[in-house]
């Protein structure tokens, strides 16, 4: 069993409590991440939403990927499981970002929690196309293939319904071999695409309270 917790990038996770004593600030979240690995936690899940759906859309919310890059530099052992929604990230650019963060963290610490989006209003506010359910998962399938190929190949091309790349090159490749772990989030169809990694995800117990009290569940 591995133990993890949701990083409070929204300032807490309880919808019925306005102030949980957790700040949606870099100072608070970095202090929590450093302390959590000291007391034995294995990983933290960094949620990705540009709007705060816990405390209200006008409340602060930290960006997942820049926060992950910064945490990779100030922690030593903690796995950073970063949520990613393909509709918000071009696969080539995300593959590059992830490879870079993998190097910052020294390898073996970055993982992706791929979620095919769900909040239509957020997408509209950020000018992102929000497709119907099946189209989102079709996009995710292409997205995963391109990201995986960027991490393994150079000078490849891909042409699909949602994405195309030509003579693609990514250097440096991720330190983690064969590649950073990908966890499946959401619908069963995506889980079938990543069956082996789903089994690993099921052995993780997530907690918020334990991280704050300094005790391990």
DANORPE-V779878 format. One record per backbone hydrogen bond with DSSP energy under -1.0 kcal/mol. CO is the residue of the C=O (numbers start at 1). NH is the residue of the N-H. If there is no record, write none. Layout:
CO_NH ; CO_NH
This chain:
2_205 ; 3_42 ; 3_43 ; 4_207 ; 5_45 ; 7_9 ; 8_11 ; 9_62 ; 23_25 ; 25_29 ; 26_30 ; 27_31 ; 28_32 ; 29_33 ; 30_34 ; 31_35 ; 32_36 ; 33_37 ; 34_38 ; 35_39 ; 36_41 ; 42_79 ; 43_5 ; 44_81 ; 45_7 ; 46_83 ; 56_59 ; 63_67 ; 64_68 ; 65_69 ; 66_70 ; 67_71 ; 68_72 ; 71_75 ; 79_44 ; 80_111 ; 81_46 ; 82_113 ; 84_115 ; 85_88 ; 86_89 ; 90_94 ; 91_95 ; 92_96 ; 93_97 ; 94_98 ; 95_99 ; 96_100 ; 97_101 ; 98_102 ; 99_103 ; 100_104 ; 101_105 ; 102_107 ; 103_106 ; 109_80 ; 111_82 ; 112_183 ; 113_84 ; 114_185 ; 119_123 ; 120_124 ; 121_125 ; 122_126 ; 123_128 ; 124_127 ; 132_136 ; 133_137 ; 134_138 ; 135_139 ; 136_140 ; 137_141 ; 138_142 ; 139_143 ; 140_144 ; 141_145 ; 142_146 ; 143_147 ; 144_148 ; 145_149 ; 146_150 ; 147_151 ; 149_153 ; 156_168 ; 158_165 ; 163_160 ; 165_158 ; 168_155 ; 168_156 ; 181_112 ; 183_114 ; 187_191 ; 188_192 ; 189_193 ; 190_194 ; 194_198 ; 195_199 ; 197_201 ; 198_202 ; 200_203 ; 201_204 ; 203_2 ; 205_4 ; 208_212 ; 209_213 ; 210_214
